Every structure is written in structure tokens, then in C-alpha cells.
Amino acid sequence: MAIPLTAPWPGAESLSSPRAVVDALAETGYLADENLAVTLFLGARLSMPVLLEGEAGVGKTEVARALAEVSGSRLVRLQCHEGIDADSALYDWDYRRQLLAARGEGRKTDELYSREFLLRRPLLEALESEQPVVLLIDEVDRSDEHFEALLLELLAEHQVTIPEAGTVHARWAPFSLLTSNRTRELHDALKRRCLYHWIEYPSRKRELEIVNSRCPGVAAEIAERVCAAVERLRAADLYKPPGVGETLAWARALDALSGPAELDSTLGVALKVREDVEQVRAADVLQGA
């Protein structure tokens, strides 16, 4: 697949090796493992999009924020949803201004569909940005196959075609990062254009490192207790196990209470589904934790 001659993503210079990726992301508080670092390094070096899959809450979205921070790039985020289309993701027309131009200025129809009346949505905004971009296409699995087809040209060639205005090439080849919670299988055509990495829940030891990095003011015994409890919850076959974000929030919550607190009384910080809470309490999952 040919890649247009756009300026390469400048962030590649600061991510000179997988080890450099680990070190750079750690400066932002994101602790990446070696396999993820290799994938991100290759994505930056080869100017290829990266598809990150994993359970909700494992830190997929945070990767994009950390990359933008370490590279000094602009983060452009497209939150996918059911029914998303070109009008909300790529471009739309400013119909109000078009109507005013047609009535007040007597503009002809073909003059109304020019760049003057184009509204840039996140994908087009990323391509035309005057500064380097990390493009986050978040939860792409919530869209449908028609939207996936819309992404193919952008991901393969860093360009999009607007029927009325022609082809728009990227000023900078963006670092495109797609995330998926795997609520459905993505089309092979989309996957083939991406480097792929599955992000697991962190081990108890790694999660403790994350809590210590992101919540430096939390007492060590609280951090250890919360990470041990989260490990138990994730092994309990819940409908929605706690993600890393819930672990951090739980540690902060217990620390904020400034005194002895039972994990059970703060369970709503970690679990967001009634049936999960009832199951944990009925089975005494946290007994002794």
C-alpha cells in the first residue's frame, strides 16, 4: 500500500527504540510493557496505524494521551458510536451559511459546495492540522462496517476523498491509534492496515506500580490492599470487572476517608453493576482482604 509523501510523524524521533518508548511513556505515568512498546515503536517508525484491543478499563485510551504528551503532538479524538458516519466523523456542510449565500449573495449551487462552507470533523481536522497529530479513533467496535470502510483510505494512505472537493492529503502523517473493547469482530480489511496489540489487565505487581506512580500520595498499605482486592474481583467472573481507572479511584477514595474503612463500604467505587456488587457480597469475595 502506497503512503503519500507527507512529513513523517515527528514523535518518531523521540521514540527511537522500544526501550525509549517505555521510558518516555513512564514520564507521563503510563507504564507500558515490552510488547506494547515494540508495537508503538513500529507504528511510529513505519507510519502505520495501531489497533489496541482489550477489556474496558485496561488503559487503551491513555496510550494515545501519553503519546501526544511525550511527542508534543496534538491529540485529536474521535469517539465512535452506533450510527456514526462521515457527517460526524469526517466532514459536513454548513447548510445555514450555504442558504444565506444562496439567498443573499445569489451564489450558484456549485459554488456552495466548496471548502469555504466545509465543516471539519475530527478525521479531516487531523489531516489538515498545522501541527503533528496523534489521532485516537476510540471504541471503533461500536461503529458498523460502513464506517470501517470509510476509514480504509485514511489509514492506508493518510488521505480522504471528499466528492465535492477532491482528495485531501495529510500535512503530517498522523499517528493513528484505534481502540476496541471487542464487542464485535472488526473487518479483516481494517485489521490488515494496522499493527495489532492486545492489552491485558496488569498483574498485581504492575498495578501496584501504576497506583504508586499515578497516586503518589496514597499510603503504601492502602495501595497494596486495593490491588489485592482488585485481583480478587477480576477472578470472580463478574459482568464488568474493575479497570485500572477504578483501581486508581478506589485507592484515592480509601485515602480520602482518612481513617479505617472497609472495602465493602466503598465497593461502589470499583464496581458499577448492581448484580456484580450483590455477587461479591454474597460470596464474600473480599473477606479478609
Long-range contacts (C-beta under 8 A, 24 or more apart in sequence): 1-156, 1-157, 1-193, 2-157, 3-47, 3-156, 3-157, 3-158, 3-173, 4-157, 4-158, 4-159, 4-169, 4-170, 4-173, 6-158, 6-169, 6-170, 6-171, 6-172, 6-173, 7-171, 7-172, 7-173, 8-47, 8-172, 8-173, 9-44, 9-47, 9-71, 9-73, 9-132, 9-172, 9-173, 9-174, 9-175, 10-71, 10-72, 10-73, 10-132, 10-172, 11-44, 11-67, 11-70, 11-71, 11-72, 11-73, 11-132, 11-134, 11-175, 12-44, 12-45, 12-47, 14-70, 14-71, 15-40, 15-41, 15-44, 15-45, 15-70, 15-71, 17-41, 24-70, 25-63, 25-66, 25-67, 25-70, 26-213, 27-70, 28-65, 28-66, 28-69, 28-70, 29-66, 29-213, 29-214, 30-59, 30-62, 30-63, 30-66, 31-202, 31-206, 31-209, 31-210, 31-213, 32-63, 33-206, 35-197, 36-63, 36-197, 36-199, 39-195, 39-196, 39-197, 40-67, 42-195, 43-175, 43-177, 43-195, 44-175, 46-195, 47-158, 47-173, 48-193, 48-194, 48-195, 49-155, 49-176, 49-177, 49-178, 49-193, 49-194, 49-195, 50-175, 50-176, 50-177, 50-178, 50-194, 50-195, 50-196, 50-197, 51-140, 51-178, 51-179, 51-180, 51-186, 51-190, 51-191, 51-194, 51-195, 51-196, 51-197, 52-177, 52-178, 52-179, 52-180, 52-197, 52-198, 52-199, 53-179, 53-180, 53-181, 53-182, 53-196, 53-197, 53-198, 53-199, 54-181, 54-182, 54-198, 54-199, 54-200, 55-181, 55-201, 55-241, 55-243, 56-181, 56-240, 56-243, 57-241, 57-242, 57-243, 57-244, 57-245, 57-246, 58-199, 58-200, 58-201, 58-202, 58-243, 58-244, 59-199, 59-243, 59-244, 60-179, 60-199, 61-136, 61-138, 61-179, 63-177, 64-134, 64-136, 64-138, 64-177, 64-179, 65-136, 67-134, 67-175, 67-177, 68-134, 71-132, 71-134, 71-175, 72-132, 73-131, 73-132, 73-133, 73-134, 73-175, 74-129, 74-131, 74-132, 74-133, 74-134, 75-133, 75-134, 75-136, 76-122, 76-125, 76-126, 76-129, 76-133, 76-134, 76-135, 76-136, 76-174, 77-122, 77-136, 77-138, 78-121, 78-122, 78-123, 78-135, 78-136, 78-137, 78-138, 79-138, 79-139, 80-137, 80-138, 80-139, 80-140, 80-141, 80-142, 80-143, 80-147, 81-139, 81-142, 81-143, 82-142, 82-143, 82-144, 83-144, 84-142, 84-143, 84-147, 85-146, 85-147, 85-150, 86-121, 86-150, 87-121, 88-121, 89-121, 89-122, 89-123, 89-147, 89-150, 90-121, 90-123, 90-124, 90-150, 90-160, 90-162, 91-118, 91-119, 91-120, 91-121, 91-124, 91-162, 92-118, 92-119, 92-121, 93-117, 93-118, 93-119, 94-118, 94-119, 113-164, 113-165, 114-164, 114-165, 115-165, 118-162, 118-165, 123-154, 123-160, 124-160, 124-168, 126-170, 126-174, 127-154, 127-158, 127-159, 127-160, 127-168, 127-169, 127-170, 127-171, 127-174, 128-168, 128-170, 128-171, 129-171, 129-172, 129-174, 130-171, 131-172, 132-172, 132-174, 133-172, 133-174, 133-175, 134-174, 134-175, 134-177, 135-174, 135-175, 135-176, 135-177, 136-177, 136-179, 137-176, 137-177, 137-178, 137-179, 138-179, 139-179, 139-180, 139-181, 140-178, 140-179, 140-180, 140-186, 140-190, 141-180, 141-181, 141-182, 141-183, 141-184, 141-186, 142-183, 145-187, 148-186, 148-187, 148-189, 148-190, 149-187, 149-189, 151-190, 152-189, 152-190, 152-193, 155-190, 155-193, 155-194, 156-193, 201-234, 201-241, 201-243, 201-244, 202-244, 204-228, 204-230, 204-231, 207-231, 207-244, 207-247, 210-244, 210-247, 210-248, 211-247, 211-248, 211-251, 214-248, 215-248, 215-251, 215-252, 215-255, 217-255, 218-251, 218-252, 218-254, 218-255, 219-255, 222-251, 222-254, 222-255, 223-251, 225-254, 225-263, 225-289, 226-250, 226-251, 226-254, 226-263, 228-289, 229-263, 229-270, 229-286, 229-289, 230-270, 232-285, 232-286, 232-289, 233-270, 233-271, 233-280, 233-285, 233-286, 236-279, 236-280, 236-283, 236-285, 238-271, 238-273, 238-276, 238-279, 238-280, 239-273, 239-275, 239-276, 240-271, 240-272, 240-273, 240-276, 242-270, 242-271, 246-270, 246-271, 246-272, 263-289
